[in-house]
Amino acid sequence: MKKTARFLILSLVLLLAISAYILLASATNFDEKTKSFVIEAGRTNKDEVVDLLNQKGIITNGWAFSLVADQLNVWTKLRPGKYEVRKKDNILTIARMLRNNRQVQVRLVINKFRTNEDFAKLIGKNFSTDSAAALQFFSSNDSLKAFSIDTNTIATIIVPNTYLFYWGTPLDKILERLKAASDVFWAEDNRLDKAKALGFTPKEIYTFASIVEEETNMEADKGKIASVYINRYHKGMNLGADPTIKFALKDFSLKRILFQHLSVVSPYNTYKNKGLPPGPICTPSVSSIDAVLNAPATSYLYFVAKPDFSGYSNFSSNFAEHSQYAKQYQQALNEYLAKKQSKE
């Protein structure tokens, strides 16, 4: 009897030790510090989730995980979303994370995009809403009306930055959050007052800034380029902005705008249509927006790249002077291309 009792006690101790090891030892099978995974809507049943975790190397023992998850009622509480596991997390920690719906936030990084299609792809890459559904939403003025935008002005409620959301955040809530951040941005640093002093709305300033953003990477030139377009606008001249032609053609690979490109029929063709285009041609950086708001008072109406290819521009107040600068640049460009061709 004593031997039997001793055997049972040892067996129980061994069983408890094995159970503790299964529960508390590392359950993961990946080398990274963390690994994220997405549980999609309609795919929260036990078998699919366990298969997903096995495939991702999140767990190494599906049977043990299932047993623990069953006891914690994970399957009745599990919600779709994006989760993150740390290297060496144990089964108990992972199961509790899923049961308690402790999701990781998505970092939506918005730098520069040009079209609604680009924005839709960004949404589809980061959220449960796929790009096709996002584009359909962006193509409906009825859907966009609640945010005081239309299909041409979606970008005007977006200030490039990094935003935190949950993977399952609905599209309307994403736009709501972006608009709220934009409203705060415009309320800061007297931006609304500066726009009003220039005689423009924030949307119009944003559109000017998008053109400036596409014209130059040189911070020192942004304000002067902004002054050129503001001066043209106030004089009733066509803006004549080359980047708007690229946008109208949806060909952003163009290096030079030729005469044949200027015939494109589009409200974004600022060589044919006076005033601002219907909306921005990209999401401009904060520095470009502020360059427009703080544009110096100049008499400039023209600018052209400097012939030293430094990226900076020469500015002119009259067409005769501009023509000389343009001739210098064209000559330097022709010489550069000739040298390049002779080496090929």
Secondary structure, DSSP 8 states (H G I E B T S, - for coil): -HHHHHHHHHHHHHHHHHHHHHHHSB----SSSEEEEEE-TT--SHHHHHHHHHHTTS-S-HHHHHHHHHHTTHHHH---EEEEEETT-BHHHHHHHHHTT---EEEEEE----SHHHHHHHHHHHSSS-HHHHHHHHT-HHHHGGGT--TTSGGGG--SEEEEEETT--HHHHHHHHHHHHHHHHHGGGHHHHHHHHT--HHHHHHHHHHHHHH-S-HHHHHHHHHHHHHHHHHT-----HHHHHHHHT-TT-SS--GGGGG--STT-TTTS-S--SS-SS---HHHHHHHHT-------EEEE-TT-SS-EEEESSHHHHHHHHHHHHHHHHHHHHHHHHH-
